[in-house]
Amino acid sequence: MASKSRVSILDYFNIVCEGENGKIESNCKACGTRIQAKRTVTSNFVTHLKRKHQAMYDEFVRKKDVKREAMQNCTGPPSGRVISQSSPGMNKFDYSDPRQSLISEAIAKMIIRDLQPTQIVEYEGFRELLQLLEPRYIPVPCHYIQQQLLPAYVSQVQLAAKQALKGAESCSVTLDLWRSSFVGAGYLGVTCHFINADWHIRSALLACLPLTDHSNTQQMLSEFDEISESYGVSGKVFRVVADLSPGENRSPFRLPGFNLIGNGEEDEEGEEDCSDEKPGAGEAISSNENRKSLDQCLGRSRIDCFARLLAQCVKEGVCASPQISLPLSKAAHLYNYVIATVAPEKLVQVFGSNTSTNWQRPSSMDKWNAQLKILRQMVESMDFLEDIVDRNDLVLANLEKAVLRELVEVLEPFEEASDMVQGDKHVSISLGLPCVLGLRKHLAEVVTHQCATIVMGLSQALDRRLAGILEDPLYVTATTLDPQFKLSWSSDSDWHKQVLLEEVGKHTPLSPLEHHSEAQPSPSKRCKLFSFIKQRPTAQAKTVEQELSTYLHEEPTDEDPLQYWKRKSIDFPLLSQVAKKVFTVPATTTSVDQIFNLVSKTLRPEQCRFLPKNLDTLIYLKANYRILWS
């Protein structure tokens, strides 16, 4: 990617194509500008970086000496091994060759996406593979990727995130804590959610920090304050979604007994069941102290993650009936036997053509809602599955089938709600309140004979964990400002309208008259040349009450909430200002939380996986992968 004496300017550009005359076309990674130049003459790239991205240019200059020293120290692979040479007459790539750069970048992508240790580039088998695929490629050393490439990518992400956050009027932040005994430390993920000038919601992981003391809430909040200051979001944070309970890991809940096998390997991590084990006294006290400390420091700006609370409700409800694990376990054995002995093309009619490869992967079975989809497909095609197996001990009894059929029916709306709030590219906070109302109605009306205990457990868990959002001003405001709902969900529209007015008043500091006077031009500046034209009457600024009344009078629409308020920001300037704040709050889990779950599941000593020394850097880049390579 660079010569032995200098850092290649091409590190900051994506090579698009190379012409026959030696010209290359590339896009700037920071702004996307396309630039053409000869491969041997890179002054155009340097000039662009210097004029448009001074910080990146300074970084480019600063790393010249560091790069020179790193490459000089790399005289060969470790342990004195000799890299096999290319075929006779075949020259190696120059370090500044775009093809050398593309392969090195592809290796870095693999390391980031798969959370591989950087030492993989020096493994003998890996280098033999590179030699076979492209003999002209010069393998780069481990410390070059660890000390040069990865820090350069981190700088790019930080620069892009800071530039994007400059234009954000407000944002919300999610704090995710993960710790594990086999890693030996905890990690704090700080994710920022904001709406840009074009009314698109964006998320970026601002930091993944290793923590020596996961129970020290003050330390975590201090780290959070420093990160907010460095990214320029201090004073912009609207809500903080924080759940810093010190669990051993953040593994998602799975249906008890429904332990699936994929690709011939047992998914041992899926052993989470409904055991009655509770945290020890010290851990419980620590958790309560963390919560109290969070509430004291963050106040009303702190909220819990809706998606995680919903999953806890499902766990408590399903675990209210220990007997359910028996038919689930039998169904899992049937599933495992079928996928191990039946040709995949025969199972397409059960699991669908679009999922014929996904349903065999353990990674697709790590959550209860993914398992429920498989269970529903099995229940709907149970007669077919039993016909193609040759073992009577795997055939489910009629009562067991009835239990599973009722379980699917009971949990299906919870699955729908969980799927609905997932994703970081759409508004999700406005869906929380209608989901709770819909789940309440479903549990009150569903008729069951075998799963009555589960229905009761779900109802109690829903009331205990999520009933509070029905009167929470944040959720009331978010749902009402979603044009598909407005106040159609409310049984007391006058009271909820008053709650909304009070909440809107907190986030609109300017009165309508002040806002109007700032927006109108001075009469003295009116052009005298057109004085003969009759002046149009000045539009009177609306109060919040008038805006809300007009907004609610319109019929609900299925238009995307963000695009609706982008279109209506002129008609409803005060309400749109509040919508742009409220809609930054996520109801879903974050990408770093999902990565924490992945690390907990895959990077374990008993699976002989080496833990990357720079795990925090890899997690940071993996979570922000779309910023680097969209």
N, C-alpha and C positions, 0 to 999 in steps of 0.2 A: 504494500500500500504506500510505501514511501521509499525513497532511496536511503542509502546508508548514511548520508550526510545531512539529510533534511527531512522534515515532515512533509508529506505530499499534500498539496492544496486540494487534491481530489478527495481527501477524506471528508470534506465539507460539501461535496456534491454527489448526486446520484447520476451515474453514467447511464445515459439513455441508449446511445448507439455510437458505433465507430465507423466512419466512412472509409472508402478505399484510399483516399488521398491523405490519410493520416489524421483527418479531423475527427474530433469527438464532440458529441452533444451531451450536455448534462444539465440537470436541474439543481438549483441551490436547495439544500435541505432545510434552510431556515425560511425562505420566502417563495421558493418554487420557480424563480426566474430561470429561463432557459438560456444557456450560454454556449457558444461554439468557439472552438479553438483547436489548434494543432496539439497533438499529444506532447510534443517536445517543447511547446511554447505555452506556458500557463499564466502569462501575465494578465490575461482577461479575468481569470478566476481570482487572482490575488487582488486586482483592482476592485472587483465587485465586492469581495469580502471587506476590504478596507473602507469602501465608501458606504456600504449598506449595513454592515454588521461589525461594528468596531470591536465589540467584546469578543467575538469569535476570531477576528483578525489578531487581536492582542494575544489570545490563547494560542493561535497558530504560531506566532513569533516566539512566545514564551517556551513552547515545547520543543523548539529546534534542538537546543543543547541536550535536553533530556533524552530525546529520541536518538541523537547521535551516540550518546553514551550507551544507551540500551542496545543499539544494534552493533556497536563495536564489541560489547561484551559477549554478544552471541556469535561465537565462531563455529558453533556446531551444536547438535542436539545433546541432551544430557547423557551422562554416563559414557561419554566418548563414542557413542554409536555414530556410524557414518550413514548419512542419508544416501539412499541409492540414487545414482545419477540417471539422467535421462538417456534416451537412446542415442547412439552415435549420430552426430550431425544435428541433434535437436538442442537448441539453446534454451536456457532458462529465461523466464520472464524477468524483466527489469523491475525493481521495486516500485517504480512509478508507473508501470504498465497498468492500464485500467482493468485488464483481465485479472492481474494479480490482486488488485484492490477489490474486485467483485467477489473473488473466491474468499479472501480474508474476511470480507464483510458477511458473506454467507455463513462462514464458520462461527463468527461472533453471534449471528442471529440464532444459530442452532444452540449455542451455549446459553443464550439468554432464554429462549423459548422453552428449552428442556431443563433449565437450571443445572447444567452440567458444570463440573469443575473445569477451570481453565487448563489444568494439567492434561486434559484429554488431547490437546494438540501435540503433545510430546509422546503419546502412547505409540508404541511401535506399530501396532495394528492399524491405528488411525492414519499414520504417515504412509503405510503401505497402500492403504485405500486411496489416499490422495495421489500417490505416485501412479497408481493404476488409472485413475480417472483423468488426471491432467499432469503428465510428466514434467511439463515446463513450469509448474507452480513451485515457488520456493516456500516451504513451510515456515511459518512465523513462530517464534518462541512463546512459551507460556507467559513470561513476564511482559512481553510486548502487548499481548491482549489485556492482561490484568492491569498494567500500569499506563498503557497508552490508549488502546481502543475503547475499553469500557469507560474510563474517565472522560474521554472525548464525547461518548454518547450521553453520559450523565450531564455534561455541560450543555449539550444541545437541547436535551429535554428541559433542563432548568431554564435556559434562555427562552425557549418557546413558551413554557408555562408562564414565566414572568411577563412576557410580552402580551400573552392572551389575557392575563389577569389585570393588566393595566386598564383595559377598557371595561372591566366588570364593575358594575355599580354596587353589587353585593354578592355574597356567596355563602354557602353552607359547607361545613366540614364534617367528615366522618373520622372518628378515631377507632382504630382496630388494634387490639392487643392480642398477641399470641405468644405463648411460651411452651417450651418442651424440655423435658429432662435430658433427652438424648442430644439435643442441640446445645444445651448448657446455658441458654440465655433466652431472654424474651425479645420480641420485636414489636415496635409501635409503628403502625401505618397511619399516615395523615393524608387523607384524600380530600381534595377541594372540588366542589360542584358549583358551577356558575352558568349564567346565560349570557351569551355574547351579544354584540350589537345587532346581529342578524336574527336574534331570537332563536338560537339553537342552544340546547343544553349540552354542556361539556363537563367532563370529569378528568382530573389529573392527580396522580399520586405525587404529593409534594415531597414526601420523605418516607424512608423505611429505616428506622433507627434501632440499633441493638440496645437493649436495656439490661443492665446488670441486676437491677432490683425492680421486678415487675410490680411489686406491691406498693411502691413509692409513687402515689398519685401526684404529689407535688412535683416530683422530678419530671413526670410525663407532661404535666401541664406547663412546666417551665420550658421543656423542649418544644411543645406546641406553640408557645408564645414566640420563641426564637424563630421558628419556621414561618409563622405568620408575618413576623417583622421582615424576614429576608425576602419573602415573596410579595410584600407590599399589601397584604390583605388585613392587616390590623385595623380594626374599626369598620371593616366591611362584613365581618362574619355575622350572619343572621341566626343560624341555628348550628348546634354541635350535636351530631348523632354519636353517642358514646356509650359503649358497653365494655368496660374495662374489668370485668370479672376475671379472676385468675384461674380459668380452667386449664387442665393439663393440655388440651388441644381444642381446636374449634371444629372437630369433626361433625358433619351434619347428622341429624337424626335419620335413622333407617327403620323400616318396618321390622318389628321383632320377629326373629326366626326366619325372615325372608332373605337368607344369605345366598346370594347368587354367585356363580362361577363364570368367569369370562376367559376365553382363550386358553382354557385348560388350567388356569391358576386360581386357587381359592382366594377370595377377597377377604383376607383376614381382618382388615381394618373395619369391615362391616359388622363387627361384633357388638356394636352398641345396642343394648337391649333396655328392658324396663326394670332393671334391678332397683332395689330400694336403697342402694348405697347413697349416702349423703356426705357432703364435704365435712371434713373434720372441724373441730371447734375453732382452731386457729385459722383455717381457710375461710370459714363462714364469717368470723369476726373481721378478717382482712377484707372480704368482699363487701360487708356492710360499711366498713370504714371508707373503702374506695368510693362507694356510692354517695355517702354523706359528704366526703371531700369534694366529689364532682359537683354535687348539688350546691355546696357552699361557694365554690369557685366560679362555676358556670351559671348558676342561678336558673332562671326560666328558659335560658337559651339551650339547655341540654334536653334532648329527647332520646328515647330508646328507638332502636331499629324495628320498624313495623314487620318486615319480613322475618326477622329472627323471633319476634314475639309470636307471630303466627305459627312458625315451626314448633315453638315450645307448646302452644295450645294443642297441636296435633299430637305431639309426643305424650303429653299428659292425658289426652283423651284416649288414645290407643292403648296406653299402658294401664288404663283403668280396668281393662279386661285382660288378665294374664293368659286366659284360655285361647286368645286369638293367635298366639304364637304357634300352636300346634298345626292348624290348617295352613298357616303361612309357611311353616317349615316343610310341610308335605308338598305344597305347591312349588316351593323352591327346588326340592329334589326332582320333581317332575321336569321343571324348566332346565335344570342342569343336565339331566339325562338326555333330554330332547336335543339341546344344542350340541351335545357331545357326540350324538349318534346319528342325527338326521341331517341330510344334506341341506344347506342353507336355502337353496332355491325352493325346497318344499315348504319352508317356513315363511315364505314371503306373504302368503295369504293370511298368516296369523299376525305377523309383526309389521307388514307393509313393505313395499319396495323401497321407500325412501329411507327406511331404517334397517335395511337388511344387513348392513355392516355395523351399525352403531349399537344395536341391542346386544352384541356379543362382547362389547368392551366393558371392563370393570369400571372405567372412569365415567361411564354413562349411568351407573347404578349407585352413585354415592349419595343420593338424596331420596327421601321418602317419596316425593312426587314423581321422580323418574321411575322408582320401583312400582309405584301405583299404576303408571301407564302400562308397564309390562304385565302387571297382575290383571288389569282390565282386559288387555288383549288375550290373555290366557283364559279368563273366565268366559269371554265371548266365543272362544273357539275350543272349549274344553273337550267337547265330543271328538273333534278332529284330532286333538293332541293325544287323547287316550286311544284312538284307533291306530295311530302310527307307532305306539310304544308296545313292547312285547313283555312288559312286566306288570303283573297284576298288583304288586305291592305299591306301585306308584299311582294307581288309580284312586281318585278322591271319592269318598262317600258322598251321598246326596246331601247330607247335613253339612258336610264340610264345604261343598260347593255353594250351598245356600248362605253360609256364613261369609264366604269370600265375596259373593255377589252383593250382599248387604253392606259389607265393609267398603267395597268400591263405590256403592251408591252414596254412602254416608260421607266419604272423604272426597268425592269428586268435586264439590264446590270449593273445598279447601285447596285442592290442586289447582283449580281454575284461578282462585285468588292469588296463590303463590306465583303461578306463571305470569299473571297479569302485571304484577308489580316489578318483575325482574327486568333488568336492562337499564343502562345509564344514558340512553339517547332519547327518552321520552319522559314526560311528567308522570311521577308515580305517587307523590304524596296525596294527590286529590282522590286517589282510588281507595285509600285506607278506610275512610268512614263508610262509603257505600258497601265495601266488602264486608265490614263487620255487621252492618244491618242485613245484608243478604244472607250471611252465614247464620245469624240469629233466626231469621225467618225459615231458613232451610231446616235447622235443627228442631224448630218448633213444629214443623209440618211432616218431617220424614217419618215413615212408619217402618219399624223394624221389629223382628221377632227374636233375632239372635244377637244383635248388637246394641241392645238398649243401654247396657252399661257404658259402652263407648260414646253413645250419643249424650248421655248424662255427663260423662267426663269432659267431653268437648264443650258442652254448654257451660259447665262450671269454670273451665280454663278460659273460655272466651270472656266470661264476665269478670274474672279475676285479672286478666292481663290486658284486655283490649277494650273493655267497656268505657274506660276513661276517655278515650279519644272522641266519643260521641258528643262530649261537651267541651273538648279542647278547642280553644279559639283558633289555633293553628290549623287543625284539620277542618273545622267549620269554614274558615276562610278559604282554604285551598279547594275544598269541594265545591263551595258556592261560586268561586271564580273559574271553575272548570265549566266551559259553556255547554257540555253535554249533561251536566247535573243541575247547576244553579241551585234553586231551593226546592226542586221537585222531590227530593228525598226527605224533606223536613216535615215533621208532624206538628211543629210550632214555628211557622215561618216568621212570625213577628219577633219572637225571642231570638231566633238565630240571626235575623236581620240586624237586630240591635247588637248582638255579639260581633257580627261582621263590621258594623260601623265603628265600634270601639277599637277593634283590632286595626282597621284601616287608618283610624285617626292617629295611632301610634307611629305609623310609618309614612305619614304625609305631613312633614313639619311646616310646609308652606301652606298658608290659607289660599283659597281660590283667588281672592283679590290680589294677593301678593304674586301668585303665580301668573295671573293675567297681566298685571302691570309690567312684569319682567319680559313677558313674551311680546307685548305690543310695542311697535316703534313709536318714537316721539312724534307728536303732531307737527313740530317745527321742521321735521325732516321730510314732510310730504312734498312731492314735486309740484312746483307752482305751474309748470307747463300744462299739467293735466287738471288744473283747478276747475275748469269748466265742466268736468265730468262729475256727475252726482256721486258723492261719496257713499259707499255701501254702509249700512248700519253696522256698528261694531258688535261682534258676537260677544255675548255675556258669558263669562266663565261659570261653569256649573260647580255647585258644591258636591261634596261626596255623596250626600243624600240624593241629590238629583241624578248624579251619574249612576248610582246603584239602582235607583228606581227605573231609569231608562234601560239599564242593562237587564234587570230582572223581567222587564215587560216584554223583551224580545223572546222569541221561542228558542228553546234549547237546540243546539246543533252538534253534530258529530265531528265538527272541524277540530283539527289538532289544537289544543289549548294555546301553545306557543304561537302558532301562526295566526290564531284568532286575535290574540292580544297585540301581536305585531300590526295587524290590520286595523285594530280598534284603538291603538294608542293615541290617536288624535282625538277621537270621539270621547274616550274615557281616560284622560291623562293620569288622573289620580289612582284609579283602580288598576290601570296597567302597571303603574309604578309598584304597587303592592304585589301584583301577580308576579312580576319579575323577581321579587324577593322570595315569595312563598314557594314558588315552583322550583327553586334551587334545592329545596330539602328533599332528599331521597327517601323512599320507603323501602328500597331494596338494599341488599348487601353489596359490597364493593368488590372490585376486581382483586384488590390485595387480600381481602378476606378469603376469596376463593383460592388464591395462591397459597395462603397460609394453610388452608385445608389440604391442598395438594402436597405441600411440603410435609405436613404431618403424616400423610398417607404413604408417600413414596420414598422420602429421604430418611430411611431408618437403618440403623446398623445391622439389624438381622436380615435385611434385604441386600446387604453388601454394597450399599450405595455410599460413595464418598460424599461427605457434606462439604460443599464449596466454602472455602475460607471467606470469600466475599459474597456470602449469601444475601446480605442486605442490598448490595449493589445489583445483583441479578434480579432480585424481587422487584426492586425499583424500576429497572429497565423493562422487565417482563410486563409489569402493570401499565407502563407507558409505551408499550410496543407500537401502538397506533400513531403516536406522536412522531416516532422515528421513521416507521415504515407503514404508512397508511395504505 
